[in-house]
Amino acid sequence: MNLTSFLRYFYSSYYIPIYLYEQDKLVAAVPAQEPETYPLPVYFSLLNDPIQQITYTMTSFHSYYGGVKLEGNKMLIIGPVNDFSYSEDSLLAIQKEFAVKNVSSDGFIDFFKNIAPQNWDSFVNTLLFVHFILNGTELSKKDVFLSTDEQTQSTVMEDYVTLLSEEKEENALYNSFNIEEAIVHFVETGQTEKLKAFAEQARYATIGKIAPTALRQWKNLFIVNVTLISRAAMRGGLSPSLAYQLSNVYLQQAERLTDVEAIKSLLWQVQFDYTNRVASSAIPSGADKTLHEIVQYVRNNTNAPLTVSEIAERVGYTRTSLSRKVKKELGFNLSTFIRETKLDDAKDLLAYSDKSITEISNYLCFSSQSHFQKSFKAYVGLTPEKYRKSFWKMETHTSRH
């Protein structure tokens, strides 16, 4: 097949940019465009998975790029696509992501404005279709792999998965209500890595029958979950208009689906999308990439002995200049943010694990158990012991009803 012709036909049908890479180099792009709008190298690295045939990734401006591997060390990158037409805030975020300063013409912005919106489910179907046409093999949504930044796959992810696995082995895994509460909490607090770790364990939950067929059961569960998740996201700082708009889009997608596995995949995407947006909403849309990197680095490394000096060195600032920048642009002290992020993790561990207070204190790298307990009480209003007892008492009461 003439791939160059395929690119043109694809774009004229979908109005979504498509790029052909060969030997890791871009050899064709449709539509014609300036190099400043080509997919960033980081997107290519994420999508070029050595094992997966079809991949996708979410950008900082909440759009998707997809990758389809072809024979002969070739790959197509398709995107970006977004659920809605880009807003002014989104376009500003795109300019920052692509490091485009002082755009003298409207060419860069017009390129993104001219991309046709497409929801996640339709986008995944598009990737599957392209793979089928070009590779001649049929895959399902379960075979489409979400690629995320390797930097986010930190030891906290490994430790959290291990922790949850140990609890499952000890028959201490939570019932469906506990799982629901945990997922809602991770969405509300924008904790994407913990959500990923926890979602893997959620499949063990026992769910009562609430519909006559499996398809209707999962559609009903989808509706309930989207309602809970959208409200959690609003509590986490996502604008109500966007939360409701997303909810409507996802509910319409789910009702069109006729396969249980497709609904399960879409539900995971809903959880991840809302959580990712909450995480981003904590940072002003005009903030530069350094601040995004700092916030995510702290959230993903609470089990490390983080200091302002260490983070400043990591991003190329002095301790004083970074503290000033964070305070001015985000409105809080970086040292306070580090401590409170660790304490938020402590709340999760107290609520959802049997780890001792000493183990939690050590895991989160507090200088001493005494320091941990004093910090926790000052932040939460309860000692770690009382917080755990109050949480478990509430769960026991709920499970009896």
C-alpha positions as CSV (number, residue, x, y, z in Angstrom):
1,M,0.0,0.0,0.0
2,N,1.2,3.5,-0.8
3,L,1.4,5.0,2.8
4,T,1.7,8.6,1.6
5,S,-1.7,8.2,-0.2
6,F,-3.2,6.5,2.8
7,L,-2.2,9.5,5.0
8,R,-4.0,11.9,2.6
9,Y,-7.1,9.7,2.4
10,F,-7.1,9.4,6.2
11,Y,-6.9,13.1,6.8
12,S,-9.6,13.9,4.3
13,S,-11.9,11.5,6.1
14,Y,-11.1,12.4,9.7
15,Y,-9.4,15.9,9.7
16,I,-7.0,14.6,12.3
17,P,-3.3,15.1,11.7
18,I,-1.3,11.9,10.9
19,Y,2.5,11.4,10.7
20,L,4.6,8.6,9.3
21,Y,7.9,7.7,11.0
22,E,10.5,5.4,9.6
23,Q,13.6,4.3,11.5
24,D,12.6,6.8,14.3
25,K,12.5,9.7,11.8
26,L,9.5,11.7,10.6
27,V,9.2,11.2,6.8
28,A,5.7,12.4,6.1
29,A,3.0,14.7,7.7
30,V,-0.5,15.4,6.6
31,P,-1.7,18.1,6.5
32,A,1.2,20.2,5.4
33,Q,2.4,22.2,8.4
34,E,5.3,24.0,10.0
35,P,7.7,21.9,12.1
36,E,6.6,23.7,15.2
37,T,3.4,21.7,15.2
38,Y,5.0,18.3,14.7
39,P,4.5,15.8,17.6
40,L,7.1,16.4,20.3
41,P,9.9,13.9,20.7
42,V,8.5,12.9,24.1
43,Y,5.2,11.8,22.5
44,F,7.1,9.6,20.0
45,S,9.1,8.0,22.8
46,L,6.0,7.3,24.8
47,L,4.1,5.8,21.8
48,N,7.0,3.8,20.4
49,D,6.5,0.9,22.8
50,P,8.7,-2.1,22.0
51,I,5.9,-4.6,22.6
52,Q,2.5,-2.9,22.1
53,Q,1.1,-2.6,18.6
54,I,-1.3,0.2,19.4
55,T,-0.6,2.9,22.0
56,Y,-2.0,6.2,23.1
57,T,-0.9,8.9,25.5
58,M,-2.6,11.9,27.1
59,T,-0.9,15.3,26.9
60,S,-0.7,18.0,29.5
61,F,-3.4,19.8,27.6
62,H,-5.7,16.8,27.8
63,S,-5.6,15.7,24.2
64,Y,-4.6,12.3,22.9
65,Y,-1.9,11.1,20.5
66,G,-2.1,7.5,19.2
67,G,0.5,5.3,17.7
68,V,0.2,2.3,15.3
69,K,3.2,0.3,14.6
70,L,3.8,-1.0,11.1
71,E,6.1,-3.5,9.5
72,G,9.6,-2.4,8.5
73,N,10.3,-0.4,11.7
74,K,7.6,2.2,10.7
75,M,5.0,3.8,12.9
76,L,2.1,6.2,12.5
77,I,1.3,8.9,15.0
78,I,-2.2,10.2,14.9
79,G,-3.4,13.3,16.7
80,P,-3.8,15.3,18.7
81,V,-7.5,14.8,19.2
82,N,-9.7,16.3,21.9
83,D,-13.2,15.7,23.1
84,F,-14.1,19.4,22.4
85,S,-12.9,22.3,20.3
86,Y,-9.9,23.9,21.9
87,S,-10.6,26.8,24.3
88,E,-8.3,29.8,24.7
89,D,-6.9,28.2,27.9
90,S,-6.2,25.0,26.1
91,L,-4.5,26.8,23.2
92,L,-2.3,28.7,25.8
93,A,-1.4,25.3,27.4
94,I,-0.5,23.9,23.9
95,Q,1.8,26.9,23.2
96,K,3.6,26.3,26.5
97,E,3.8,22.5,25.9
98,F,5.4,23.1,22.5
99,A,7.6,25.9,23.8
100,V,6.2,28.3,21.3
101,K,6.8,31.9,22.4
102,N,5.7,35.1,20.7
103,V,3.7,33.5,17.9
104,S,3.7,36.3,15.3
105,S,1.0,34.7,13.1
106,D,-2.1,32.7,13.7
107,G,-0.7,29.7,11.9
108,F,0.2,27.7,15.0
109,I,-3.1,28.3,16.8
110,D,-5.1,27.8,13.6
111,F,-3.5,24.4,13.1
112,F,-5.0,23.1,16.4
113,K,-8.3,24.9,15.9
114,N,-8.8,23.1,12.6
115,I,-8.5,19.6,14.1
116,A,-11.9,17.8,14.3
117,P,-12.9,16.9,17.9
118,Q,-13.2,13.2,18.6
119,N,-14.1,11.4,21.8
120,W,-11.8,8.8,23.4
121,D,-13.9,5.8,22.4
122,S,-14.1,6.9,18.8
123,F,-10.4,7.7,18.8
124,V,-9.5,4.2,20.0
125,N,-11.8,2.7,17.3
126,T,-9.9,4.8,14.8
127,L,-6.6,3.4,15.9
128,L,-8.0,-0.1,15.7
129,F,-9.3,0.5,12.2
130,V,-6.0,1.9,11.0
131,H,-4.2,-1.1,12.5
132,F,-6.6,-3.5,10.8
133,I,-6.3,-1.9,7.4
134,L,-2.5,-1.6,7.4
135,N,-1.5,-4.7,9.3
136,G,-4.3,-7.0,8.5
137,T,-4.9,-8.2,12.1
138,E,-7.9,-7.6,14.3
139,L,-7.3,-6.3,17.9
140,S,-9.8,-5.1,20.6
141,K,-9.8,-2.2,23.0
142,K,-8.1,-4.4,25.6
143,D,-5.0,-4.4,23.3
144,V,-4.7,-0.6,23.2
145,F,-2.1,0.4,25.6
146,L,-2.0,3.7,27.6
147,S,1.6,5.0,27.6
148,T,2.7,7.4,30.4
149,D,5.9,9.2,31.2
150,E,8.6,6.8,32.6
151,Q,9.4,9.4,35.1
152,T,6.0,8.9,36.7
153,Q,6.7,5.2,37.1
154,S,8.5,6.0,40.4
155,T,9.2,3.7,43.3
156,V,6.0,5.0,45.0
157,M,4.1,3.2,42.3
158,E,6.0,0.0,42.9
159,D,5.6,0.2,46.6
160,Y,1.9,1.0,46.4
161,V,1.3,-2.0,44.1
162,T,3.3,-4.2,46.4
163,L,1.4,-2.9,49.4
164,L,-2.0,-3.6,47.8
165,S,-0.9,-7.0,46.6
166,E,0.2,-8.0,50.1
167,E,-3.2,-6.9,51.5
168,K,-5.0,-9.0,48.9
169,E,-2.8,-12.0,49.8
170,E,-3.8,-11.5,53.5
171,N,-7.5,-11.4,52.6
172,A,-7.6,-7.7,53.6
173,L,-8.8,-6.3,50.3
174,Y,-11.7,-3.9,50.7
175,N,-15.3,-4.5,49.7
176,S,-16.8,-2.7,46.7
177,F,-17.8,0.3,48.9
178,N,-14.2,0.7,50.1
179,I,-12.9,0.5,46.5
180,E,-15.4,3.1,45.4
181,E,-14.4,5.4,48.2
182,A,-10.7,5.0,47.4
183,I,-11.1,5.7,43.7
184,V,-13.2,8.8,44.4
185,H,-10.6,10.0,46.8
186,F,-7.8,9.6,44.3
187,V,-9.8,11.4,41.6
188,E,-10.6,14.3,44.0
189,T,-6.9,14.7,45.0
190,G,-5.6,14.2,41.5
191,Q,-3.4,11.2,42.3
192,T,-3.0,9.5,38.9
193,E,-0.3,7.0,39.9
194,K,-2.2,5.7,42.9
195,L,-5.3,5.4,40.8
196,K,-3.5,3.2,38.3
197,A,-2.2,1.0,41.1
198,F,-5.5,0.7,42.8
199,A,-7.6,0.2,39.6
200,E,-5.7,-3.0,39.0
201,Q,-6.8,-4.3,42.4
202,A,-10.4,-3.1,42.0
203,R,-11.2,-6.0,39.6
204,Y,-11.4,-8.3,42.6
205,A,-14.4,-6.5,44.0
206,T,-17.6,-8.3,44.3
207,I,-20.5,-6.4,42.8
208,G,-24.1,-7.4,43.4
209,K,-26.5,-7.9,40.5
210,I,-28.3,-4.7,39.6
211,A,-29.5,-5.4,36.1
212,P,-30.9,-8.4,34.1
213,T,-27.9,-8.6,31.7
214,A,-24.2,-8.1,32.0
215,L,-24.2,-5.2,29.5
216,R,-27.0,-3.3,31.3
217,Q,-25.3,-4.0,34.6
218,W,-22.1,-2.4,33.4
219,K,-23.9,0.5,31.8
220,N,-25.7,1.2,35.1
221,L,-22.4,0.9,37.0
222,F,-20.9,3.3,34.5
223,I,-23.6,5.9,35.1
224,V,-23.2,5.7,38.9
225,N,-19.4,5.9,38.7
226,V,-19.3,8.9,36.3
227,T,-21.7,10.7,38.6
228,L,-19.5,10.1,41.6
229,I,-16.3,10.8,39.8
230,S,-17.5,14.1,38.2
231,R,-18.6,15.3,41.6
232,A,-15.3,14.3,43.2
233,A,-13.4,16.1,40.4
234,M,-15.4,19.3,41.1
235,R,-14.5,19.1,44.8
236,G,-10.9,18.7,43.6
237,G,-11.1,22.0,41.7
238,L,-12.3,21.1,38.2
239,S,-14.8,23.6,36.9
240,P,-18.4,22.4,37.1
241,S,-19.1,23.3,33.5
242,L,-16.2,21.2,32.3
243,A,-17.0,18.3,34.7
244,Y,-20.6,18.2,33.5
245,Q,-19.6,18.5,29.9
246,L,-17.2,15.6,30.2
247,S,-19.9,13.6,32.0
248,N,-22.4,14.1,29.2
249,V,-19.8,13.1,26.5
250,Y,-18.8,9.9,28.4
251,L,-22.4,8.9,29.2
252,Q,-23.4,9.2,25.5
253,Q,-20.4,7.1,24.5
254,A,-21.3,4.4,27.0
255,E,-24.9,4.1,25.9
256,R,-23.7,3.5,22.3
257,L,-21.4,0.6,23.3
258,T,-22.6,-3.0,23.0
259,D,-19.6,-4.8,24.5
260,V,-18.9,-5.2,28.3
261,E,-15.1,-5.0,27.9
262,A,-15.5,-1.8,25.9
263,I,-17.5,-0.2,28.7
264,K,-14.9,-1.3,31.3
265,S,-12.1,0.2,29.2
266,L,-14.1,3.5,28.9
267,L,-14.7,3.6,32.6
268,W,-11.0,3.3,33.3
269,Q,-10.4,6.2,30.8
270,V,-13.0,8.3,32.6
271,Q,-11.3,7.8,36.0
272,F,-7.9,8.6,34.5
273,D,-9.1,11.6,32.5
274,Y,-10.9,13.2,35.5
275,T,-8.0,12.5,37.8
276,N,-5.4,13.9,35.4
277,R,-7.5,17.0,34.9
278,V,-7.8,17.6,38.6
279,A,-4.1,17.2,39.0
280,S,-3.6,19.8,36.3
281,S,-6.2,22.2,37.7
282,A,-4.1,22.6,40.8
283,I,-1.7,24.6,38.6
284,P,-2.8,27.8,36.8
285,S,-3.1,27.3,33.0
286,G,-0.4,29.9,32.4
287,A,2.1,28.2,34.7
288,D,5.3,27.0,32.9
289,K,6.3,23.4,32.6
290,T,8.8,23.6,35.4
291,L,6.0,24.1,38.0
292,H,4.1,21.2,36.5
293,E,7.2,19.0,36.8
294,I,7.7,20.0,40.4
295,V,4.2,19.3,41.5
296,Q,4.1,15.9,39.8
297,Y,7.6,15.0,41.1
298,V,6.6,15.7,44.7
299,R,3.3,13.7,44.3
300,N,5.1,10.8,42.8
301,N,8.0,10.6,45.3
302,T,6.5,11.1,48.7
303,N,8.5,8.0,49.9
304,A,11.7,9.9,49.2
305,P,13.4,12.4,51.6
306,L,12.4,15.4,49.5
307,T,13.9,18.8,50.2
308,V,13.4,22.2,48.5
309,S,17.2,22.3,47.8
310,E,17.1,18.8,46.1
311,I,14.1,19.8,43.9
312,A,15.7,23.2,43.0
313,E,18.9,21.4,41.9
314,R,16.8,19.0,39.8
315,V,15.1,21.8,37.8
316,G,18.1,24.1,37.6
317,Y,17.2,26.8,40.2
318,T,18.7,27.9,43.5
319,R,16.7,27.1,46.6
320,T,15.8,30.7,47.2
321,S,14.7,31.5,43.6
322,L,12.6,28.4,43.3
323,S,10.9,29.0,46.6
324,R,10.1,32.5,45.4
325,K,8.8,31.3,42.1
326,V,6.5,28.7,43.6
327,K,5.1,31.2,46.2
328,K,4.5,33.9,43.6
329,E,2.9,31.7,40.8
330,L,1.2,29.0,42.8
331,G,0.5,30.8,46.1
332,F,2.0,28.3,48.5
333,N,5.4,27.4,50.1
334,L,7.1,24.5,48.4
335,S,8.3,23.1,51.8
336,T,4.6,23.1,53.0
337,F,3.4,21.5,49.8
338,I,6.0,18.6,50.3
339,R,4.9,18.0,53.9
340,E,1.2,18.2,53.2
341,T,1.5,15.9,50.2
342,K,3.3,13.3,52.4
343,L,0.6,13.7,55.0
344,D,-2.1,13.1,52.4
345,D,-0.4,9.9,51.5
346,A,-0.3,9.0,55.2
347,K,-4.1,9.4,55.4
348,D,-4.4,6.9,52.5
349,L,-2.1,4.4,54.2
350,L,-3.8,4.7,57.5
351,A,-7.2,4.3,55.9
352,Y,-6.4,1.5,53.4
353,S,-3.6,-0.5,54.9
354,D,-2.6,-2.4,58.1
355,K,0.8,-0.9,58.1
356,S,1.9,0.3,61.5
357,I,2.3,4.0,62.2
358,T,6.1,3.5,62.5
359,E,6.2,1.8,59.1
360,I,4.2,4.7,57.6
361,S,6.4,7.3,59.2
362,N,9.5,5.5,57.9
363,Y,8.0,5.0,54.4
364,L,7.2,8.7,54.1
365,C,10.7,9.6,55.3
366,F,9.8,11.6,58.4
367,S,12.7,12.3,60.6
368,S,11.0,10.5,63.5
369,Q,7.7,9.0,64.5
370,S,7.2,11.8,66.9
371,H,7.7,14.4,64.2
372,F,5.2,12.5,62.0
373,Q,2.6,12.3,64.7
374,K,2.9,16.0,65.5
375,S,2.7,17.0,61.8
376,F,-0.2,14.8,61.1
377,K,-2.3,16.1,64.1
378,A,-1.5,19.7,63.1
379,Y,-2.6,19.0,59.5
380,V,-5.6,16.7,60.1
381,G,-6.8,17.6,63.6
382,L,-6.5,14.0,64.8
383,T,-3.6,11.9,65.8
384,P,-2.7,9.0,63.3
385,E,-4.2,6.5,65.8
386,K,-7.5,8.4,66.1
387,Y,-7.7,9.0,62.4
388,R,-7.3,5.3,61.6
389,K,-9.9,4.3,64.3
390,S,-12.4,6.9,63.1
391,F,-12.0,5.7,59.5
392,W,-12.3,2.0,60.3
393,K,-15.3,2.7,62.6
394,M,-17.0,4.4,59.8
395,E,-16.3,1.6,57.3
396,T,-17.5,-1.1,59.8
397,H,-20.7,0.9,60.3
398,T,-21.3,1.3,56.6
399,S,-20.6,-2.4,55.8
400,R,-23.3,-3.4,58.3
401,H,-25.9,-1.4,56.5
